[in-house]
Amino acid sequence: MRKNILITGGSRGIGLGIANELAEAGYNLAINGMRSEQEVDNVLSSLRSYGPKVIYCQGDISQTSGRNDILSKIDKDLGVLNVLVNNAGVAPKERNDLLEMSLESYERVMDINLKGPFFLTQQVARQMIESKTQNNAFDGCIVNITSVSAETVSISRGQYCLSKSGLHMMSKLFAVRLAPHGIPVYEIQPGVIETDMTATVLEKYKKLVEEGLTLEPRLGTPKDVGMAVRALVEKRISYATGQVIKIDGGMSIPTL
């Protein structure tokens, strides 16, 4: 039986890179996003061309009603959820000095990047425990997409760093809580990935790469992250719950 996988923020950027890899592998997908289904029709058609069932779950994960609607649609249209990929996230609308950060900007980023994933994971974890109780052969896992910003400081987007640092700890918390039930939790920390989120500062990052920011002399791609998620879903990486997988081209290795 094909696994059913929810990817939040799965219609663009890193999320779409993950979705492409998992669709190619034949998994059924629930793609979450904020845009209307009509706006992402081409994306959904492309994913469906691989063969699996693909549904679209429009909804704001930062809102209780949005999370409930997403999970209700999955239950109705796909059935038991095997994998949750917490990928949805936003950057601050403006990069400002830490001393100039507004409360509105802080709350927007933290609500979407941390509060939403936490309470969505809480709901999904309860479902997975129930599924495991009813059927010991149930195979499930949770994958959190964080960022090197969980550990690397950017004072012009402090709220983003805080949200990813919180998600980093959340991964460990749920790994410990779900271990007795045989449900692993993983964290993937991407480095600088070429997406619409990094488009406005892409030239800056390309220059930094040329100057040695990464050991591998290129920026990352959504496919790089997607391949890592696929390896976890397919259990090609095992005995590793709670661990961090860095997809950053060696950026996080301190060097002299």
Order of alpha helices (4+ residues) and beta strands (2+ residues): beta-alpha-beta-alpha-beta-alpha-beta-alpha-alpha-beta-alpha-beta-alpha-alpha-beta
